[in-house]
């Protein structure tokens, strides 16, 4: 068992862990969650011994081997398969010793140990892991120097998985995987035989893999049994109970204070007043619920919607070199209200297709038709490095608003979550999530008709991802999504397109169908060969349907659910209006001239009570409309 005992740690004077204690069950998979910057990665480094604690300690069995992806594999001449095999240091050491050993007893020990650890099956196991992470047989034989940093991170992950440590520590492993790799990793971890501690903001991964959740908040660790959804539900119930208990205690405290104030000077009540003073002094205050609020994202709606289709491709091809198309035979259309997610492994052309849509690449054959007024916002992770690190968010907004006043620029920056404390902070000092927020703001500043998001969640925690889901679903234009986060895809996209075999085509199944196909063992066997010597190719999953009929059905569904969405939005606006009215009435009740006029006080109090009833009724309407909208969105 992994024990964390009364551990305290500071980083550059900032307290991250304050006398935390936790026990991680052996042989179980535990998800490690918490807001960005709270210290999750730091705790993993404390477990591996990279950092030393200020006080307290961490303990686990001495026989345990601990594995963690520390950095990407170096770009050397060693092949991918050999790099992964070398990650099992005991096997590599025994094989090397077997070449030179002369003592018969030692030779027997070496071969017995190699047999016990299945050393001879190791190349096949390493190849399986590499294949699951996106490397085919040809790629596995190529040197590491042929691959970019993101792909070498996959090799490093493959090496750690291959070595099968007793304690496997994973820090956001899906950040450098595509959806296909994420689905494979999830299936692999579900069958991992030893202890796993995984830091992740991927809700589906935590739900399907984690048996327990370790939560880091306010420098404290709390352990929950069950997956992420159960943790989230339990924590919310706990917060509600804490709020209820605090309210009761505050009411009791006010009552005692009132009694003491009224009767402490009266001889007949002096003893009772004294006893209440002692009780009040001993009353342990229940802590306020200090939950950091996640700032919402906002994607401004296009000022003037365009007629559909906003983009049409006919027999189009696109690539980076003449006569070498990456994608061809593209016959597609995108409407103003389309919400499309692209499926397909990295390297199949998803980003190439996105660049074609936003005119960063031109068609090399066929035709692309689009309105001249079409505005497209494009977000990709690599663009974070293109921000001016020496400037502040205020200066970035100033460049977009050259004719605006200082107050107007600061107001716009504030509307995107950059208030006074962040607007004047250098970009280089911002967190990854804050940089992503700034990039979202810049990309969508001019109210685009379509937004293309290429892996937008890599720097966002779970709550920020939920805020992104809400922003996407409230956006009135079209959007194209490339993401390994299935929760984001399932809650935002109503159409799936598969990028495979050098083309892009609608995929009529859902993500569960796609997952089953990806994990089908038939895909992992070597190509079959028919009697005539021809290779039998296992085709990618694709259901051929009439495209015009599919578009008609999608448009019909959008038309049916539009009134439900509008009803929910109207109820939400009504709730906001009424709550503002309640605040105004509260302020009115606090005014001296009202407090001194019994008739005015009674009338205002009645108006407030009536308004609260209207708030409750509006909330009921909102809940009903929201539930109906969600049911309609998920209905077949």
C-alpha positions in Angstrom: 0.0 0.0 0.0 1.1 3.5 -0.7 1.0 5.7 2.4 1.2 9.5 2.5 1.8 10.5 6.1 1.3 14.0 7.5 3.1 15.4 4.4 3.8 19.1 4.0 5.5 20.7 0.9 6.1 24.2 -0.3 7.1 25.3 -3.8 8.9 28.7 -3.9 7.3 29.7 -0.6 3.8 28.7 -1.7 2.1 26.0 0.4 0.9 23.2 -1.8 0.4 20.3 0.6 -0.5 21.0 4.2 0.0 17.9 6.5 -1.9 15.7 4.1 -2.5 12.0 4.8 -3.9 9.3 2.4 -3.6 5.6 1.7 -3.8 4.2 -1.8 -5.1 0.6 -1.9 -2.7 -1.9 -3.5 -3.7 -3.4 -6.9 -6.3 -0.7 -7.5 -6.7 2.1 -10.0 -7.0 5.5 -8.3 -7.8 8.8 -10.2 -6.0 11.9 -8.8 -8.0 15.1 -9.5 -8.0 18.7 -8.5 -7.8 22.2 -10.1 -4.7 23.1 -12.2 -1.9 24.4 -10.1 -2.9 22.7 -6.9 0.1 20.4 -6.8 -1.0 17.1 -8.3 2.2 16.7 -10.4 4.3 17.8 -7.5 2.9 15.0 -5.3 3.8 12.4 -8.0 7.4 13.8 -8.0 7.4 13.5 -4.2 6.3 9.8 -4.5 9.2 9.1 -7.0 11.7 10.9 -4.7 12.4 13.7 -7.2 11.3 16.2 -4.5 11.8 15.9 -0.8 9.0 16.8 1.7 9.2 19.6 4.2 7.8 17.3 6.8 6.0 14.0 6.9 6.8 11.2 4.5 5.7 8.7 1.8 6.1 5.0 2.2 5.5 1.9 0.1 6.9 -1.7 0.0 10.7 -1.7 -0.8 10.1 -4.4 -3.4 7.9 -2.1 -5.4 9.1 -0.8 -8.7 7.7 2.7 -9.5 7.2 3.8 -13.1 6.4 7.3 -14.4 6.8 9.1 -17.7 9.4 11.7 -16.9 10.2 13.2 -20.3 10.0 12.3 -24.0 12.4 9.7 -25.5 15.6 11.2 -26.9 15.7 11.5 -30.7 18.4 8.8 -31.3 19.0 6.0 -33.8 17.5 3.3 -31.7 14.2 1.8 -33.1 11.0 2.3 -31.3 10.6 -1.4 -30.5 14.1 -1.6 -29.1 13.5 1.6 -27.1 10.5 0.1 -25.5 12.2 -3.3 -24.8 15.0 -1.5 -23.1 12.6 0.1 -20.6 12.4 -3.2 -18.7 15.8 -2.8 -17.1 15.8 -6.1 -15.4 15.1 -8.1 -18.6 17.7 -6.1 -20.5 20.3 -6.6 -17.7 19.6 -10.4 -17.5 19.8 -10.8 -21.3 23.1 -9.0 -21.3 24.4 -11.1 -18.4 23.3 -14.3 -20.1 25.7 -13.5 -23.0 28.8 -13.5 -20.7 27.9 -15.7 -17.7 30.0 -18.8 -17.2 28.8 -20.2 -13.9 26.3 -23.0 -14.7 24.2 -22.2 -11.5 24.0 -18.5 -12.4 23.1 -19.3 -16.0 20.3 -21.5 -14.7 19.1 -18.7 -12.4 19.1 -16.2 -15.3 17.1 -18.4 -17.6 14.7 -19.3 -14.9 14.0 -15.7 -14.1 13.7 -14.8 -17.8 11.2 -17.6 -18.2 9.2 -16.5 -15.1 8.9 -12.9 -16.4 7.9 -14.0 -19.9 11.0 -12.4 -21.5 10.7 -14.3 -24.7 7.2 -13.0 -25.3 8.3 -9.5 -24.6 8.8 -8.3 -28.2 5.3 -9.3 -29.1 3.9 -7.5 -26.0 6.0 -4.4 -26.7 4.7 -4.4 -30.3 1.1 -4.7 -29.1 1.5 -1.7 -26.8 3.1 0.4 -29.6 0.4 -0.6 -32.0 -2.3 0.4 -29.5 -0.6 3.8 -29.1 -0.7 4.4 -32.9 2.6 2.9 -34.3 2.2 0.3 -37.0 4.7 -2.4 -37.7 6.8 -0.3 -40.1 6.9 2.6 -37.7 8.1 0.4 -34.9 11.2 -0.4 -36.8 12.1 3.2 -37.5 14.5 5.2 -35.3 13.2 7.6 -32.6 14.8 10.5 -34.5 12.2 10.2 -37.2 9.4 11.2 -34.9 8.3 14.5 -33.3 8.2 15.3 -29.6 4.6 14.3 -29.2 5.1 10.9 -30.8 8.2 10.3 -28.7 6.1 11.0 -25.6 3.9 8.1 -26.8 7.1 5.9 -27.0 8.0 6.9 -23.5 4.5 6.0 -22.3 4.8 2.7 -24.1 8.1 2.0 -22.3 6.6 2.6 -18.9 3.5 0.4 -19.7 5.8 -2.3 -21.0 7.9 -2.4 -17.8 4.8 -3.1 -15.8 5.9 -1.3 -12.5 4.2 -2.2 -9.2 3.2 1.4 -8.9 2.3 3.1 -12.2 2.1 6.9 -12.0 0.5 8.6 -15.0 0.4 12.4 -15.3 -2.2 13.5 -17.9 -1.2 10.7 -20.3 -4.0 11.5 -22.8 -2.6 15.0 -23.5 -0.4 13.6 -26.2 -2.8 10.9 -27.5 -5.6 11.1 -30.0 -9.1 9.7 -29.3 -8.1 6.3 -30.7 -5.0 6.1 -28.4 -7.1 7.3 -25.5 -9.7 4.5 -26.0 -6.9 1.9 -26.2 -5.1 3.2 -23.1 -8.4 3.1 -21.2 -8.9 -0.5 -22.1 -5.3 -1.4 -21.2 -5.5 0.3 -17.8 -8.7 -1.5 -16.9 -6.8 -4.8 -17.1 -3.6 -3.5 -15.5 -2.7 -6.0 -12.7 -0.9 -3.6 -10.3 -1.4 -0.2 -8.5 -2.2 2.8 -10.7 -2.3 6.5 -9.7 -3.4 8.6 -12.6 -3.7 12.4 -12.8 -6.3 13.2 -15.4 -9.0 15.7 -16.3 -10.6 13.3 -18.8 -14.0 12.5 -17.2 -14.7 9.4 -19.3 -11.3 8.0 -18.6 -11.8 8.5 -14.8 -15.2 7.0 -15.0 -14.2 3.9 -16.9 -10.8 3.2 -15.3 -10.7 4.6 -11.7 -12.0 2.5 -8.8 -11.2 5.4 -6.3 -10.7 9.1 -6.5 -8.0 11.1 -4.6 -9.0 14.8 -4.5 -6.6 17.6 -3.8 -8.2 20.9 -2.7 -7.2 23.7 -0.4 -3.8 21.9 0.3 -5.7 18.8 1.6 -6.2 15.3 0.2 -9.6 13.5 0.4 -10.1 9.9 -0.6 -13.4 8.7 -2.2 -14.4 5.2 -3.3 -15.9 4.8 -6.7 -15.4 6.5 -10.1 -15.5 10.2 -11.0 -19.2 10.6 -11.3 -19.7 9.0 -7.8 -17.0 11.3 -6.4 -18.6 14.3 -8.0 -22.0 13.4 -6.6 -20.7 12.5 -3.1 -18.7 15.8 -2.9 -21.6 17.9 -3.9 -23.8 16.3 -1.3 -21.1 16.8 1.2 -20.8 20.5 0.3 -24.6 20.9 0.5 -24.6 19.3 4.0 -21.8 21.5 5.1 -23.6 24.6 3.9 -26.8 23.5 5.7 -24.9 22.8 8.9 -23.1 26.1 8.7 -26.5 27.9 8.2 -27.9 26.2 11.3 -24.9 27.0 13.4 -24.9 30.6 12.2 -28.6 30.9 13.2 -27.9 29.4 16.6 -25.0 31.7 17.1 -27.1 34.8 16.3 -29.8 33.6 18.6 -27.3 33.1 21.5 -25.6 36.5 20.8 -29.0 38.2 20.8 -30.0 36.6 24.1 -26.6 37.6 25.7 -26.9 41.1 24.4 -30.5 41.5 25.8 -30.1 39.8 29.2 -26.5 39.9 30.3 -27.2 43.1 32.4 -30.3 41.6 34.1 -29.7 39.8 37.4 -32.5 37.3 36.8 -31.0 36.2 33.5 -27.3 36.7 34.3 -26.6 33.0 34.9 -28.3 31.9 31.7 -26.5 34.6 29.8 -23.2 33.5 31.2 -23.9 29.8 30.3 -24.7 30.9 26.7 -21.5 32.9 26.5 -19.5 29.8 27.5 -21.4 27.7 24.9 -20.7 30.3 22.3 -17.0 30.3 23.1 -16.8 26.5 22.8 -18.8 26.4 19.5 -16.4 25.3 16.8 -17.2 27.3 13.6 -18.0 25.2 10.6 -15.7 26.3 7.7 -17.2 28.2 4.8 -17.3 26.3 1.6 -14.5 27.8 -0.3 -15.0 26.5 -3.9 -13.1 28.5 -6.5 -15.5 29.7 -9.2 -14.7 28.7 -12.8 -15.0 31.6 -15.1 -17.2 30.9 -18.1 -16.0 30.8 -21.6 -17.8 33.0 -24.2 -17.9 32.5 -27.9 -19.8 35.5 -29.5 -22.5 34.6 -32.0 -22.0 35.8 -35.6 -23.7 39.1 -36.3 -25.4 38.0 -39.5 -25.9 34.2 -40.1 -25.1 33.1 -43.6 -27.2 31.0 -45.9 -26.4 27.2 -45.8 -24.2 25.6 -46.9 -21.5 27.9 -45.6 -18.8 25.5 -47.1 -19.2 22.9 -49.9 -16.5 20.6 -51.2 -16.9 18.8 -54.6 -14.4 16.1 -55.6 -11.8 18.0 -53.6 -8.2 17.0 -52.8 -5.7 18.7 -50.4 -2.1 18.1 -49.5 1.2 19.7 -48.9 3.0 18.6 -52.1 1.7 18.6 -55.7 0.5 15.2 -56.9 0.7 13.9 -53.2 -2.8 14.5 -51.7 -3.3 13.7 -48.0 -7.0 13.7 -48.5 -9.0 13.3 -51.7 -12.5 12.6 -53.0 -14.0 15.1 -50.6 -17.7 15.6 -51.2 -19.1 17.3 -48.1 -21.1 20.3 -47.0 -21.2 22.3 -43.8 -24.3 24.2 -42.7 -24.5 27.2 -40.4 -25.7 25.1 -37.5 -23.6 22.0 -38.0 -21.7 20.6 -34.9 -19.3 18.1 -36.2 -16.5 16.0 -34.5 -13.7 14.5 -36.6 -12.7 10.9 -35.8 -9.5 9.2 -37.0 -6.0 8.4 -35.7 -3.3 11.1 -35.7 -1.6 11.3 -39.0 -4.7 10.5 -41.0 -5.3 14.1 -41.9 -7.7 15.7 -39.4 -5.6 18.8 -38.9 -5.0 19.0 -42.7 -8.8 19.0 -43.2 -9.2 21.7 -40.6 -6.6 23.8 -42.4 -8.4 23.3 -45.7 -11.7 24.6 -44.1 -10.1 27.8 -42.8 -8.1 28.5 -46.0 -4.6 27.7 -44.5 -4.4 25.1 -47.3 -5.9 25.3 -50.8 -7.5 22.5 -52.7 -5.1 20.8 -55.2 -8.0 19.3 -57.2 -11.8 19.7 -57.3 -13.6 22.6 -55.8 -14.3 24.4 -52.5 -17.1 26.8 -52.4 -17.6 29.3 -49.4 -19.2 32.6 -48.9 -16.9 35.6 -49.2 -18.3 36.9 -45.9 -17.5 33.7 -44.0 -15.4 34.2 -40.9 -13.7 31.2 -39.3 -12.0 31.0 -35.9 -9.3 28.4 -35.7 -7.8 27.1 -32.4 -4.9 24.6 -32.2 -2.7 23.7 -29.3 0.5 24.8 -31.1 -0.8 28.3 -31.3 -0.2 28.8 -27.6 3.4 29.2 -28.4 2.6 31.9 -30.9 1.2 34.2 -28.2 3.5 37.1 -27.4 4.9 35.9 -24.1 6.3 39.4 -23.2 2.9 41.1 -23.6 -0.1 41.1 -21.2 -3.7 40.1 -22.0 -4.6 43.8 -21.9 -2.0 44.5 -24.6 -3.3 41.6 -26.8 -6.9 43.1 -26.5 -5.5 46.6 -27.2 -4.1 45.3 -30.6 -7.6 44.0 -31.4 -9.3 47.3 -30.3 -7.0 50.1 -31.5 -9.7 52.8 -31.4 -11.2 51.9 -28.1 -10.7 53.6 -24.8 -8.7 52.1 -22.0 -11.9 51.4 -20.0 -13.5 49.7 -23.0 -10.4 47.5 -23.6 -10.3 46.5 -19.9 -14.0 45.8 -19.9 -13.7 43.5 -22.9 -10.7 41.7 -21.3 -12.7 41.3 -18.1 -15.6 39.7 -20.0 -13.2 37.0 -21.2 -12.0 36.3 -17.6 -9.0 38.7 -17.5 -9.9 41.0 -14.6 -7.6 43.5 -12.9 -5.5 40.7 -11.4 -4.8 39.0 -14.7 -5.1 41.6 -17.5 -1.7 43.1 -16.6 0.2 39.8 -16.1 2.7 38.8 -18.7 1.5 35.9 -20.8 4.6 33.9 -19.9 3.4 34.0 -16.3 -0.1 32.7 -17.1 -1.1 29.1 -16.6 -1.7 26.8 -19.6 -5.5 27.1 -19.0 -5.3 30.9 -18.9 -3.2 31.0 -22.1 -5.9 28.8 -23.8 -8.6 31.1 -22.5 -6.7 34.1 -24.1 -6.3 32.2 -27.4 -10.0 31.4 -27.4 -10.8 35.1 -26.9 -8.4 36.2 -29.7 -9.6 33.6 -32.2 -13.3 34.3 -31.7 -13.0 38.1 -31.2 -14.5 39.0 -34.6 -17.7 36.9 -34.1 -17.0 34.0 -36.5 -19.6 32.0 -38.3 -17.7 28.8 -37.6 -15.2 27.7 -35.0 -12.6 25.0 -35.5 -11.2 23.5 -32.2 -8.2 21.2 -32.5 -7.6 19.5 -29.1 -8.8 22.5 -27.0 -8.9 20.7 -23.6 -5.2 19.8 -23.1 -4.6 22.6 -20.5 -8.1 22.6 -19.0 -9.2 20.9 -15.8 -12.6 19.1 -15.4 -14.6 22.1 -14.4 -13.1 24.3 -17.1 -13.9 21.6 -19.7 -17.5 21.7 -18.5 -17.5 25.5 -18.9 -16.2 24.9 -22.5 -19.0 22.4 -23.1 -21.5 25.1 -22.1 -19.9 27.8 -24.3 -19.9 25.5 -27.3 -23.5 24.5 -26.8 -24.6 28.2 -26.4 -22.7 29.3 -29.6 -25.0 29.9 -32.5 -22.6 29.2 -35.4 -21.1 26.0 -36.8 -18.2 24.3 -35.2 -15.7 21.5 -36.1 -14.1 19.6 -33.2 -11.0 17.5 -33.0 -10.6 16.1 -29.5 -9.5 13.0 -27.5 -12.1 14.0 -24.8 -15.1 11.7 -25.5 -17.2 13.6 -23.0 -16.7 16.8 -25.0 -17.5 15.1 -28.2 -20.6 13.3 -26.9 -22.1 16.4 -25.3 -21.3 18.9 -28.1 -21.3 17.1 -31.5 -24.4 15.9 -33.3 -22.5 14.6 -36.4 -19.3 12.4 -36.7 -17.0 12.4 -39.7 -14.3 9.8 -40.0 -10.9 10.8 -41.4 -9.4 7.5 -42.7 -8.1 5.9 -45.9 -7.2 9.2 -47.4 -10.7 10.8 -47.3 -13.3 12.2 -45.0 -16.9 10.8 -44.9 -19.8 10.8 -42.5 -19.7 8.1 -39.8 -23.3 7.1 -38.9 -22.5 5.1 -35.8 -21.9 6.6 -32.4 -18.7 6.7 -30.2 -19.6 3.4 -28.6 -19.7 1.7 -32.1 -16.4 3.4 -32.9 -14.8 2.2 -29.6 -16.0 -1.4 -30.3 -14.4 -1.3 -33.7 -11.1 0.1 -32.4 -10.8 -2.6 -29.7 -11.8 -5.4 -32.1 -9.0 -8.0 -31.9 -9.4 -8.6 -35.6 -7.8 -5.2 -36.3 -4.6 -6.3 -34.5 -3.9 -9.4 -36.4 -1.5 -9.3 -39.4 -3.2 -8.8 -42.8 -4.9 -11.9 -44.1 -3.8 -13.3 -47.5 -6.2 -14.9 -49.9 -5.4 -18.0 -51.9 -4.5 -15.9 -54.9 -1.9 -14.0 -52.8 -4.0 -10.8 -52.6 -4.0 -9.1 -49.2 -7.4 -8.9 -47.5 -7.7 -5.5 -46.0 -9.9 -4.9 -42.9 -11.8 -1.7 -43.8 -12.4 1.2 -41.4 -15.9 1.4 -40.0 -18.1 3.2 -42.3 -21.8 3.0 -42.9 -22.9 4.1 -46.4 -26.1 6.1 -46.2 -27.7 8.7 -48.4 -25.9 11.9 -47.5 -28.8 14.1 -48.5 -31.2 12.1 -46.3 -28.7 12.3 -43.4 -28.6 16.1 -43.7 -32.3 16.3 -43.9 -32.8 14.2 -40.7 -30.1 16.2 -38.9 -31.8 19.5 -39.9 -35.2 18.1 -38.8 -33.8 17.2 -35.4 -32.3 20.6 -34.9 -35.6 22.2 -35.9 -37.5 20.0 -33.4 -35.2 20.8 -30.4 -34.8 24.6 -31.1 -38.0 25.6 -29.3 -36.9 23.5 -26.2 -33.5 25.3 -26.2 -35.2 28.7 -26.5 -37.6 27.9 -23.7 -34.7 27.0 -21.4 -32.9 30.2 -22.3 -35.9 32.3 -21.7 -36.4 30.7 -18.2 -32.8 31.3 -17.5 -33.0 35.0 -18.4 -36.2 35.3 -16.3 -34.4 33.7 -13.2 -31.6 36.3 -13.6 -34.1 39.2 -13.8 -36.0 38.0 -10.8 -32.9 37.4 -8.7 -31.7 40.9 -9.5 -35.1 42.2 -8.3 -34.7 40.3 -5.1 -31.3 41.9 -4.5 -32.8 45.3 -5.1 -35.6 44.6 -2.6 -33.0 43.4 -0.1 -31.2 46.7 -0.5 -34.4 48.6 -0.1 -35.3 46.8 3.1 -31.9 47.8 4.5 -32.6 51.5 3.9 -33.3 53.5 7.2 -36.4 55.3 5.8 -38.0 51.9 5.0 -36.9 50.3 8.3 -38.6 53.1 10.2 -41.9 52.8 8.3 -43.8 49.7 9.3 -46.2 49.9 6.3 -43.4 50.3 3.8 -41.5 47.5 5.4 -44.5 45.1 5.3 -45.2 46.0 1.6 -41.6 45.5 0.6 -41.2 42.2 2.5 -44.4 40.9 0.8 -43.1 42.0 -2.6 -39.8 40.1 -1.9 -41.7 37.0 -0.8 -43.8 37.1 -4.0 -40.7 37.5 -6.1 -39.0 34.5 -4.5 -42.1 32.4 -5.4 -41.7 33.6 -9.0 -38.0 32.6 -8.9 -38.9 29.1 -7.7 -41.5 28.8 -10.5 -39.0 30.0 -13.1 -36.4 27.6 -11.8 -39.0 24.7 -12.2 -39.6 25.8 -15.8 -35.9 26.0 -16.5 -35.3 22.5 -15.0 -38.2 21.0 -17.1 -37.1 22.7 -20.3 -33.4 21.8 -19.8 -34.3 18.2 -19.1 -36.5 18.0 -22.2 -33.8 19.6 -24.3 -31.1 17.2 -23.0 -33.5 14.2 -23.7 -34.1 15.5 -27.2 -30.4 15.9 -27.8 -29.6 12.4 -26.8 -32.6 10.7 -28.4 -32.0 8.5 -31.4 
